[in-house]
Amino acid sequence: MTEERHTALRAALADVVAIPVTPFAEDGTVDEKAQRALLRRMLDAGVTTLTPNGNTGEFYALTPDERRRAVAVTVEEADGTATVVAGVGHEVPAAVAAARHAADAGAELVMVHQPVHPYVSQDGWIDYHRAIADAVPELGVVPYIRNAHLTGGKLAELGRLCPNVVGVKYAVHDAAAFAAFARDAGLDRFVWVAGLAELYAPSYWAGGATGFTSGLVNVAPEISLALRDALREGRYADAMDIWERIRPFEELRAAHQSADNVSVVKEALTALGLCRRDVRPPSRVLAGEQRAVVADLVRGRFV
């Protein structure tokens, strides 16, 4: 990987990292027409980094073919105007195959989901990510860290072994732990992305994050981009005004260990007439009273 490309990949992560939803048709299949329209809406608003197959895209509820198609569709819609960070995961062979497919499809980075296994050793965590990173040396690699027990030293070790690990999506609910972890791992070695979306973006920004993930960006891309700009420019009072505007929506998504994370986003999109509210198990559509709350938030804060 050239230094110029390395720099470009880092810049793409130091931004709003959009996690597109996967809209479903009435028959339960992926609604590709709506999928493309939602991607186009974000791109037209100025979003330049897209992560198909993130958790807001219901990664674990999609089939392998659907995940591959999501990457291809995103690359096609981006058409060189945005960087595509493809989500990969599951067992090592599946993750490696998905990463190779992403490279062939035209993605520029892969985001590696936290390993799904009841027994994750820290050295095994390194082995897992190294197997994927070594399989796609031409791509940037971004570990998705949700494990509060992983040490920054282990990430530093992975970084020494794999130069193409360029960024980190950090999603532990503790701003102080993040600041310490980033410094133990190497604050300047990686691009730090606040993986808990807008609600945590200001506090993680203070600790060294220069990008943040977003599901809200599906609904109101201009608000996510405005928060980014306020943080970049050091307008923290403005950033917190935006934070307060989106807080009720994000708190609904985060409630009950994020049980309705995707359902709230899709309900908002339904209120805007952009896609159906359908989600796949183990998620579930919102009940009628909750639907009304989301619709009121959309009308009162995002329109």
NORHURA-V926797 format. One record per run of one state. SS is the DSSP state (~ for helix, > for strand, _ for the rest). FROM is the first residue (numbers start at 1). LEN is the number of residues. If there is no record, write none. Layout:
BEGIN
SS|FROM|LEN  SS|FROM|LEN
END
This chain:
BEGIN
_|1|2  ~|3|11  _|14|2  >|16|3  _|19|5  >|24|1  _|25|5  >|30|1  _|31|1  ~|32|14  _|46|3  >|49|2  _|51|4  ~|55|3  _|58|1  ~|59|3  _|62|2  ~|64|15  _|79|4  >|83|6  _|89|3  ~|92|14  _|106|3  >|109|4  _|113|9  ~|122|14  _|136|4  >|140|6  _|146|6  ~|152|10  _|162|3  >|165|6  _|171|4  ~|175|11  _|186|5  >|191|4  _|195|3  ~|198|10  _|208|3  >|211|4  _|215|1  ~|216|3  _|219|2  ~|221|12  _|233|3  ~|236|23  _|259|2  ~|261|11  _|272|16  ~|288|15  _|303|1
END
